[in-house]
Amino acid sequence: MVGRQLTAQEVSSRLRVCDETVYRLLKRGELKGYKVGLQWRVDEEQLQKFITRTRNNRHGTTTVGIS
């Protein structure tokens, strides 16, 4: 089953960051997403993986996170 596809704005709302931060994460490859035309989309599962990685980063167990 395919998970929900989120817009960059939906991701920024969930992460409580500005849209530009989400675009930066996507362009750097820290958050996995893809473009549909000119707009970014992120699989909900990928967002959850990103959140887990960044949460672990705060505890010193990974190197990927929000900068």
N, C-alpha and C positions, 0 to 999 in steps of 0.2 A: 504494500500500500504506500502511495506517495504522500509525504507529509505536506503541510501547508507551506505555501510560498509567501514570504514576507517582503514588503517593500523596505527600502532603506529608512523611510520615516517610521515604519512600525518597529524596526530594529532599534532605532535611536530612542524611541519611546520606552521600549522594554529595558534597554541598557541605561536609560536616564542620562544620555549624552546628546550633544548636538548632532545634526545630520552630517556635518563635515567630518566629525570623528568617525562615523560609520563609513563614509566614503574613503577616508584615509586607511582604515583597517582593511577594507575591501581591496583597494589598490595595492597595498603592501602584501596582500595574501594572508594576513593574520586571521581574517574572517573570510571563510569560503563563500563565494556567491557567484552569480553570473548575470550578464546583461540581457535584457529583453528590449531590443531597440536601444533607447538611450537610458533606460531605467535599470537599476540594480535590483536583483531578487536574491533572497537568502532562504534556503530550506530551514524550516523550524528546527530540524534535527541538527543542522550545522551550527545554528545559533546556540543550542543547548550545549554542544561540544565546546564551543568557544567559551561560554560562561563557565563550564567546568574547568577548562584549561586556565582561564584567568583567575578563577577562585583558587586553584591549586598553586598558581604562581605567587599569590600573596602569602602562601605558606611555604614557599621555597622549593616546590617540587617540579617546576617547569620553567621554560624561558619565554614562552609566548604570553603576551598580555597587552593591555591597553597602555599606550605610551602618551 
